[in-house]
């Protein structure tokens, strides 16, 4: 097994499959748990599991670094764990996975606007192509009876933008801190409010855990938290350390594919407009990442 863990392509596929499956797992938990219970459980349990690393790491940091870690966690971890389950009440898991790929596009645009990061024309061209794809998805996201799901789709786009803001904060304000200390510190900081929300949500009092359906949904939720959120995070950091951030970023191209496959297997609606919009976004991400790859190779 150890030889597989050392293989970068094996790690890439495992991480992509696991993270790409997160959207279908959220869908499977929604019939039993509401979005606030799902989000609070994920953030709270992850914090409990990682606090033995996170709190010692936080103690060694300056107050300024802790502030930026908390702010990055607010945007990239705490808020989005609620946003995606809320949005998936109205859109399919496959569409959620496709829109999640907008993250690097928002990182490019917001990096230029907020931090003055210079980019190449081909990258901005990629961003424009990506937003065209997003517009296609927004206007094609309706149910079979014509009901508009515009609100939920826009909510997913906002979630992707928040991921980008968090990534930019880490890149510009926390570049001198180890990635594992940042991640474990984030989950440790936001563990307490998450557990408070979970306690007041009725998770422990209002749900009948004697039902098979409930236990099955709880199993999906535990897997989503322990494997997708916590364990695979360390595999991702290993992949980055063994290869490069550019190689690891290939995951953003694979995650939508995995989510779409799961959606089709679960008989979700997948229209030709979803395919067109998703293809525009994937081309966009490729152009943005490919340019970065060439720059790093030259360096």
C-alpha positions in Angstrom: 0.0 0.0 0.0 2.9 2.3 0.8 4.1 2.2 -2.8 0.7 3.5 -4.0 0.7 6.4 -1.5 4.1 7.4 -3.0 2.6 7.5 -6.5 1.5 11.0 -7.4 -1.1 9.9 -9.9 -2.7 7.5 -7.4 -2.9 10.3 -4.9 -4.4 12.6 -7.5 -7.1 10.1 -8.4 -8.0 9.2 -4.8 -8.3 12.9 -3.8 -10.3 13.8 -6.9 -12.7 10.9 -6.4 -13.1 11.7 -2.7 -13.7 15.4 -3.0 -15.7 15.0 -6.2 -18.0 12.6 -4.2 -18.7 15.2 -1.5 -21.6 16.7 -3.4 -23.5 13.5 -3.8 -22.8 12.7 -0.1 -24.3 16.1 0.9 -27.3 15.2 -1.2 -27.8 11.9 0.6 -27.7 13.5 4.0 -30.2 16.3 3.2 -33.4 14.1 3.5 -32.5 13.6 7.2 -30.4 16.6 8.3 -30.9 20.3 7.5 -28.0 22.3 6.0 -27.1 23.9 9.3 -26.7 20.5 11.0 -24.6 19.2 8.1 -22.3 22.2 8.0 -21.9 22.4 11.8 -21.3 18.7 12.1 -18.6 18.8 9.4 -16.8 21.9 10.8 -17.2 20.9 14.5 -16.1 17.2 14.2 -13.2 18.2 11.9 -12.1 20.7 14.6 -12.2 18.1 17.3 -10.2 15.7 15.2 -7.5 18.3 14.3 -7.4 20.4 17.4 -4.5 18.3 18.9 -2.4 19.7 16.0 -4.2 23.0 15.5 -4.1 24.5 19.0 -0.4 24.0 19.6 0.2 25.5 16.1 -1.9 28.5 17.0 0.0 29.1 20.2 3.2 29.6 18.3 1.7 32.2 16.0 1.5 35.9 16.4 -1.9 37.6 17.0 -1.8 39.0 13.5 -1.3 35.6 11.9 -4.1 34.1 14.1 -6.4 36.9 12.9 -5.7 36.2 9.2 -6.1 32.4 9.8 -9.5 33.1 11.4 -10.6 35.4 8.6 -9.5 32.9 5.9 -11.4 30.1 7.8 -14.5 32.3 8.0 -14.6 32.6 4.2 -13.1 29.3 3.0 -14.3 26.8 5.7 -17.0 28.1 8.1 -19.4 29.8 5.7 -19.1 27.5 2.8 -19.9 24.3 4.8 -23.4 25.8 5.2 -23.7 27.5 1.8 -23.3 24.3 -0.3 -25.9 22.2 1.6 -28.3 25.1 1.5 -27.8 25.5 -2.3 -28.1 21.7 -2.9 -31.6 21.9 -1.6 -32.5 23.4 -5.0 -29.8 22.2 -7.4 -28.3 18.9 -8.3 -25.1 17.6 -6.9 -23.6 17.4 -10.4 -24.3 21.1 -11.0 -22.8 22.0 -7.6 -19.6 20.1 -8.5 -19.4 22.0 -11.9 -19.9 25.4 -10.3 -17.3 24.6 -7.6 -14.7 24.6 -10.5 -15.1 28.4 -10.7 -12.8 28.8 -7.7 -9.5 29.3 -9.6 -11.3 31.8 -11.9 -12.4 33.9 -8.9 -8.9 33.6 -7.5 -7.5 35.1 -10.7 -10.0 38.0 -10.8 -10.1 38.8 -7.1 -6.4 38.6 -6.8 -6.0 41.3 -9.5 -8.7 43.5 -7.9 -7.9 43.1 -4.2 -4.1 42.5 -4.2 -3.0 43.9 -7.6 -1.7 40.5 -8.8 -0.6 40.7 -12.4 -1.8 38.1 -14.8 -1.4 37.4 -18.5 -3.9 38.1 -21.3 -4.5 34.4 -21.8 -5.5 34.0 -18.2 -8.0 36.8 -18.4 -9.3 35.3 -21.6 -9.8 32.0 -19.6 -11.7 33.9 -16.9 -14.1 35.4 -19.5 -14.7 32.0 -20.9 -15.4 30.7 -17.4 -17.9 33.4 -16.6 -19.7 32.7 -19.9 -20.0 29.1 -18.7 -21.3 30.3 -15.4 -23.9 32.4 -17.0 -25.0 29.5 -19.1 -25.4 27.4 -15.9 -27.3 30.1 -14.1 -29.9 30.5 -16.8 -30.3 26.8 -17.5 -30.6 25.9 -13.8 -34.3 25.2 -13.5 -36.4 22.2 -12.5 -38.4 20.1 -14.9 -41.6 22.0 -14.1 -40.0 25.3 -15.0 -39.3 26.4 -11.4 -36.3 28.7 -11.3 -33.3 27.7 -9.2 -31.5 30.9 -9.8 -31.1 31.7 -6.1 -29.4 28.4 -5.3 -27.1 28.6 -8.3 -26.0 32.1 -7.4 -25.4 30.9 -3.8 -23.0 28.2 -5.2 -21.2 30.9 -7.2 -20.8 33.0 -4.0 -19.5 30.0 -2.2 -16.8 29.5 -4.9 -15.9 33.2 -4.6 -15.5 32.8 -0.9 -13.1 29.9 -1.4 -11.1 32.2 -3.7 -10.9 35.0 -1.1 -9.7 32.5 1.5 -7.0 31.2 -0.8 -5.8 34.7 -1.5 -5.5 35.5 2.2 -3.4 32.4 2.7 -1.2 33.3 -0.3 -0.6 36.9 0.6 -0.8 37.0 4.4 0.1 33.5 5.5 2.7 32.4 3.0 5.3 32.0 5.8 3.2 29.4 7.8 3.1 25.7 7.0 -0.1 24.6 5.2 -0.9 22.0 7.8 -0.7 24.5 10.6 -3.0 26.8 8.6 -5.6 24.2 8.0 -5.6 22.6 11.4 -5.6 26.1 13.0 -8.6 27.1 10.9 -10.7 24.1 12.0 -9.6 24.5 15.6 -10.7 28.2 15.7 -14.1 27.6 14.1 -14.8 24.4 16.0 -16.4 26.1 19.0 -19.1 28.2 17.1 -19.7 25.1 14.9 -20.4 22.9 17.9 -22.6 25.6 19.4 -24.7 25.8 16.2 -24.9 22.0 16.1 -26.1 21.9 19.7 -28.9 24.4 19.1 -29.9 22.9 15.8 -31.7 19.9 17.4 -29.1 17.4 16.1 -28.9 15.6 19.4 -32.6 16.1 20.5 -35.0 16.3 17.5 -33.8 13.4 15.3 -34.8 9.8 15.8 -31.6 7.8 15.4 -33.4 4.4 15.7 -34.5 4.7 12.0 -32.4 3.0 9.4 -32.7 6.0 7.1 -31.3 8.2 9.8 -28.3 5.9 10.5 -27.5 5.6 6.8 -27.5 9.4 6.4 -25.4 9.7 9.6 -22.9 7.3 8.0 -22.7 9.4 4.9 -22.2 12.5 7.0 -19.4 10.9 9.1 -17.7 9.7 5.9 -18.0 13.1 4.4 -16.4 14.7 7.5 -13.7 12.2 8.5 -12.6 11.0 5.1 -13.4 13.9 2.7 -12.7 16.8 5.0 -10.1 15.6 7.4 -8.1 12.6 6.2 -7.8 13.4 2.5 -6.6 16.9 3.4 -3.3 15.4 4.6 -3.1 13.4 1.4 -3.5 16.6 -0.6 -0.7 18.3 1.3 1.5 15.3 0.7 0.7 15.6 -3.0 1.7 19.3 -3.0 4.9 18.6 -1.2 5.9 15.6 -3.4 5.0 17.4 -6.7 3.9 21.0 -7.0 0.9 23.2 -6.4 0.3 23.3 -10.1 0.2 19.6 -10.5 -2.1 19.3 -7.4 -4.4 22.0 -8.9 -5.3 19.4 -11.6 -7.8 18.2 -9.1 -10.0 21.2 -9.9 -10.4 19.8 -13.4 -11.3 16.3 -12.1 -13.7 17.1 -9.3 -16.5 18.3 -11.7 -16.1 15.1 -13.7 -16.5 12.9 -10.7 -19.5 14.9 -9.4 -21.2 14.6 -12.8 -20.7 10.8 -13.0 -22.2 10.4 -9.5 -25.2 12.6 -10.6 -25.8 10.6 -13.7 -25.6 7.3 -11.7 -28.2 8.8 -9.2 -30.5 9.7 -12.1 -30.1 13.4 -11.8 -31.1 15.7 -14.6 -28.1 16.6 -16.8 -29.0 18.8 -19.8 -26.9 19.7 -22.8 -26.6 23.2 -21.3 -25.0 21.8 -18.2 -22.5 20.1 -20.5 -21.8 23.2 -22.5 -21.5 25.4 -19.4 -19.3 22.9 -17.6 -17.0 22.6 -20.7 -16.6 26.4 -20.8 -15.5 26.4 -17.2 -13.1 23.5 -17.6 -11.5 25.2 -20.6 -11.2 28.3 -18.5 -9.5 26.6 -15.6 -7.1 24.8 -18.0 -6.1 28.1 -19.6 -5.5 29.8 -16.2 -3.6 26.8 -14.8 -1.6 26.0 -17.9 -0.2 29.5 -18.0 0.9 29.2 -14.4 2.5 25.9 -15.1 4.6 27.4 -17.9 5.7 30.3 -15.7 6.8 27.9 -13.0 8.7 25.7 -15.5 10.6 28.8 -16.7 11.4 29.8 -13.1 
